[in-house]
Amino acid sequence: MDARLPAPLRPGDTIAVTAPSSGVAPALWPRLDAAIAHLRRRGFEVLEGVCLRDDANHHVSASREARADELMALLVDPDIAAVVPPWGGETGIDVLPYLDFELLAECEPCWYVGFSDITTTMLPLTLRTGWATLHGSNLMDTPYTPAPGLLHWLDVAMSDGGELTQTAATHKRAMGWDDYAADPEIDTMTLTEPTQWSLLHGDSASFAGPLVGGCLEVLSPLAGTPFADVWAWAQVQDEAPVLLLETAEGNAFETARLLHGLRLAGWFERCAGVLIGRTPGPDTESLTQHEAVRDALGGLDVPVVLDVDFGHQQPMMPLVLGVSTRVEVGPDGQRITQDLRRH
């Protein structure tokens, strides 16, 4: 069952910016302005939502009702071609009861772009409405030039269709993020540490299926709820899915617990393979992040790929969730190819 792809973005289209989780404090408004200016230079109209610029010390941009109302209004508006939050946050889960997924299922999809806490709303949008969503850099990261081999999320959203292939990055950022307050115009990533995908078992693998997933810390609380019934969704797909998962900041013990929880919820019962993104989360004295994945998923009879180019460590490979995705890992290279044909 193919996910419904939005129409390709075109210059002149309107991109809406809202914060369904954390808003942007005044000290970072210059970076927000720079990211919006980048979109305008690419030829897009930009509509700022009310739930965005937070001038108080809050962990959310507005009340849960206001954030949900604005997100719904933008997603169903036929004049909005994309909705791009500034970044994630902590408690976007509180808007889920206020979203009308039945109405969204009846509407033509627009691009919904982000990662981290934004996957709290992206995952149910894909599972319950059939919308394809774009797991990629948030708005505040949009000015960056992508790493070699990777696309910009705008390149993906503007694609006319067909197959898009991205190859693994050779270097990653050591830790942390650039200081947007000190340098709001920064557009070059500092990638100094070698990085390479690896397999939990073996030295080569090739697998394919519709892609689904997101950030472990925010999606695990949804397992067992109507908003994240990946098991049921997997049963009606033409192919076994590929799972995409990453830890934002939890240590190796937390990673192991969260993965075990998703396994108990049936997320991996019908699965073609698993992609684990790089993480800045720390190891513990007795368990590394890689060992945490092995502890929870080592018994799966499918390929598990480690240190893939997504998550809370630059660079980020933009990937469309819900569409057919082919993963190839071996001595001759590491690549992901997605089928963006509109049926």
Stockholm file with secondary structure:
# STOCKHOLM 1.0

chainA/1-343         MDARLPAPLRPGDTIAVTAPSSGVAPALWPRLDAAIAHLRRRGFEVLEGVCLRDDANHHVSASREARADELMALLVDPDIAAVVPPWGGETGIDVLPYLDFELLAECEPCWYVGFSDITTTMLPLTLRTGWATLHGSNLMDTPYTPAPGLLHWLDVAMSDGGELTQTAATHKRAMGWDDYAADPEIDTMTLTEPTQWSLLHGDSASFAGPLVGGCLEVLSPLAGTPFADVWAWAQVQDEAPVLLLETAEGNAFETARLLHGLRLAGWFERCAGVLIGRTPGPDTESLTQHEAVRDALGGLDVPVVLDVDFGHQQPMMPLVLGVSTRVEVGPDGQRITQDLRRH
#=GR chainA/1-343 SS CCCBCCCCCCTTCEEEECCSSCCBCGGGHHHHHHHHHHHHHTTCEEEECSSSBCCSSCSSSSCHHHHHHHHHHHHHCTTCCEECCSCCCSCGGGGGGGCCHHHHHHSCCCEEEECGGGHHHHHHHHHHHCBCEEECCCGGGTTSCCCTTCCCHHHHHTCCSSEEEEECCSEECCSSCCCTTTCTTCCCCCCCEECCCEESSSSCEEEEEEEEEEEHHHHGGGTTSTTCCHHHHHHTSSSCCEEEEECSSCCHHHHHHHHHHHHHTTTTSSCSEEEEECCCCCCCSSCCHHHHHHHHHTTCSSCEEEEESCSSSSCCCCEEETSEEEEEEETTEEEEEEECCCC
#=GC SS_cons         CCCBCCCCCCTTCEEEECCSSCCBCGGGHHHHHHHHHHHHHTTCEEEECSSSBCCSSCSSSSCHHHHHHHHHHHHHCTTCCEECCSCCCSCGGGGGGGCCHHHHHHSCCCEEEECGGGHHHHHHHHHHHCBCEEECCCGGGTTSCCCTTCCCHHHHHTCCSSEEEEECCSEECCSSCCCTTTCTTCCCCCCCEECCCEESSSSCEEEEEEEEEEEHHHHGGGTTSTTCCHHHHHHTSSSCCEEEEECSSCCHHHHHHHHHHHHHTTTTSSCSEEEEECCCCCCCSSCCHHHHHHHHHTTCSSCEEEEESCSSSSCCCCEEETSEEEEEEETTEEEEEEECCCC
//
